[in-house]
Amino acid sequence: MRDSRMLTRWTKSTDSLQLQEISVALDKPYKDIPGTTVFDSDMARLGYHLNQFCMTLMKAENRDRFLADERAYLDEWPMTGEQMQAVLDRDYNALLKLGANVYYFGKLFFTDKISFQKGASLMAGMSEEEYLAMMVSGGRSPEGNRYIGEKDDG
Amino acid sequence: MSHVPAIGAAVDLGKTGEPYWQPLFAGFEFSKQWIADEKPDVIFLVYNDHATAFGLDNIPTFAIGCAEEFEIADEGWGARPVPVVKGAPDLAWHVRQSVIQDDFDLTTVNEMKVDHGLTVPLTLMYGQPEAWPCLVIPFAVNVIVYPPPSGRRCYLLGKAIRRAIESFDDDLSVQVWGTGGMSHQLQGPRAGLINQEFDRKFLDELVDNPDELANVPHIDYMRDAGSEGIELVMWLIMRGALDNKVKEVHRHYHVPASNTAVGHIILENLRQ
């Protein structure tokens, strides 16, 4: 049974208290955080090969081989065409939706010789200068950024 | 304290005096003197690996490093030029046995490279020595693949670690460090989120009200302090290892370091 688990609960039936197994949905209260993909079991399973590919980029010789022929390198991994295309396009927000985690695809930042801050600015849809200015002035405010739909301009 | 990789790079590249970095490092001047006076023999260093030693092939929730030494990992831009980390295997194996008997099922690790999560806090406290002046027990917590352990679980684990350390025969001076945080989000359109009010409140409650703080659910960290702000649960392991009442020796808070709010607090048990 997907997304559910069994819990044993005391339940009152007729006049006696009995233990009964009931099915409860797994609690995923984080789905309504705007602009955020939580790397939970679903995402980790979806992105397994994508993330394990990223792990190989910690080695210099693998980075060189990847950069020499990205498509050929990616073909060694059983990932989906969509996942491959997102890597080729360096579309980090798409990668998040396809099961990649930022600490894993952060190794693509190093491969491309861009900073984590630059990578974050790209995902935020800002220039690096705009992003840096936002951070120096205290970062992105949580006001209006806690729930999807909270902000009118969202 | 926080562990931002850019902090390590700033030290390694000699940039700590630059206007961007100077206020951050100034807050650690007191701490460097404090630790020079305290001279701990062993640091029990609670931190998280960042898909360096642990990929998706093995995802231990709690992993204790029991080896003689831990090499510095090459995370993709070359290994940080810092000394190798010497372990404290006698104490680590002892803690492992005690804590597992106390119902916390640790993973025992003997082959592990350590990344910036572990080395940046050492750098902030000790600067750039030829060799680290202490032994280190790396204690890795999964905060990347959801869910991490709950705040309550971390807090109680800290208490079990305290009991384990106190029951060790040798008379060693041991410090427990909680690292990671504070508020930050590295991913997606909401990247760059910082919540100074949350962070300051967290520090206040950590000092005076840890038992209640331990009840805060994951969702509150993620929603209010950013998806990566959830690393803060690791600080509760440190807090659990201390007495209920503690003395706050030092506090420092600074925004930003790259994408992150940096927090640092030193707590001591009240001395008799």
Contacts between the chains, C-beta under 8 A, distances in Angstrom:
chain1	res1	chain2	res2	distance
A	29	B	219	4.7
A	30	B	146	7.9
A	30	B	218	7.7
A	30	B	219	5.7
A	30	B	222	5.5
A	30	B	223	7.4
A	33	B	190	7.4
A	33	B	222	6.2
A	33	B	223	5.4
A	33	B	227	7.5
A	34	B	189	7.4
A	34	B	190	5.9
A	35	B	188	4.6
A	35	B	189	3.4
A	35	B	190	3.3
A	35	B	191	7.7
A	36	B	185	6.9
A	36	B	187	7.1
A	36	B	188	5.2
A	36	B	190	5.2
A	36	B	222	7.2
A	36	B	227	5.2
A	37	B	187	6.7
A	37	B	188	5.9
A	37	B	227	8.0
A	38	B	146	5.3
A	38	B	222	6.7
A	38	B	227	6.4
A	39	B	144	6.5
A	39	B	145	5.9
A	39	B	146	5.7
A	40	B	145	7.8
A	40	B	146	4.2
A	40	B	147	7.4
A	41	B	145	7.9
A	41	B	146	7.5
A	44	B	56	6.2
A	44	B	145	5.2
A	48	B	56	5.6
A	51	B	51	7.4
A	51	B	55	7.0
A	51	B	56	5.4
A	52	B	55	6.0
A	52	B	56	6.0
A	52	B	57	7.2
A	54	B	51	7.6
A	55	B	51	6.5
A	55	B	55	4.5
A	57	B	76	6.3
A	58	B	52	7.3
A	58	B	73	7.9
A	58	B	74	6.4
A	58	B	75	6.4
A	58	B	76	5.1
A	59	B	74	7.9
A	63	B	76	7.6
A	92	B	187	8.0
A	93	B	188	6.2
A	93	B	189	6.8
A	96	B	187	5.9
A	96	B	188	5.7
A	101	B	51	7.1
A	101	B	144	6.4
A	101	B	145	7.6
A	101	B	187	7.9
A	102	B	186	5.0
A	102	B	187	4.1
A	103	B	50	4.6
A	103	B	51	4.3
A	103	B	144	5.8
A	104	B	51	5.0
A	104	B	55	7.8
A	106	B	50	7.7
A	106	B	51	7.8
A	106	B	76	7.9
A	106	B	186	7.9
A	107	B	51	7.7
A	107	B	75	7.9
A	107	B	76	5.0
A	110	B	75	7.3
A	110	B	76	3.4
A	110	B	77	5.2
A	111	B	76	7.1
A	115	B	6	7.6
A	115	B	258	7.7
A	116	B	5	6.9
A	116	B	6	7.2
A	116	B	186	6.8
A	116	B	258	6.3
A	116	B	259	6.6
A	117	B	6	7.3
A	117	B	258	5.0
A	117	B	259	6.0
A	120	B	186	5.7
A	120	B	187	7.8
A	120	B	191	4.1
A	120	B	192	6.2
A	120	B	259	5.1
A	121	B	191	7.6
A	121	B	192	8.0
A	123	B	187	6.3
A	123	B	188	5.5
A	123	B	189	6.5
A	123	B	191	5.0
A	124	B	189	5.9
A	124	B	190	7.6
A	124	B	191	4.5
A	124	B	192	5.7
A	125	B	189	6.2
A	131	B	191	8.0
A	131	B	192	6.3
A	134	B	192	5.7
A	135	B	192	5.9
A	135	B	194	7.5
A	135	B	255	7.6
A	135	B	256	4.1
A	135	B	258	7.5
A	135	B	259	6.7
A	136	B	20	7.8
A	136	B	256	6.5
A	138	B	194	6.1
A	138	B	196	6.7
A	138	B	255	5.6
A	138	B	256	7.8
A	139	B	183	7.7
A	139	B	192	5.5
A	139	B	193	6.4
A	139	B	194	2.6
A	139	B	195	8.0
A	139	B	196	8.0
A	139	B	255	6.0
A	139	B	256	6.0
A	139	B	261	6.9
A	140	B	185	7.8
A	140	B	190	6.7
A	140	B	191	7.6
A	140	B	192	4.2
A	140	B	193	4.6
A	140	B	194	6.5
A	141	B	193	7.9
A	141	B	194	7.9
A	142	B	193	6.1
A	142	B	195	4.6
A	142	B	198	7.4
A	142	B	224	5.8
A	145	B	190	5.9
A	145	B	193	6.3
A	146	B	223	5.1
A	146	B	224	6.8
A	147	B	223	7.8
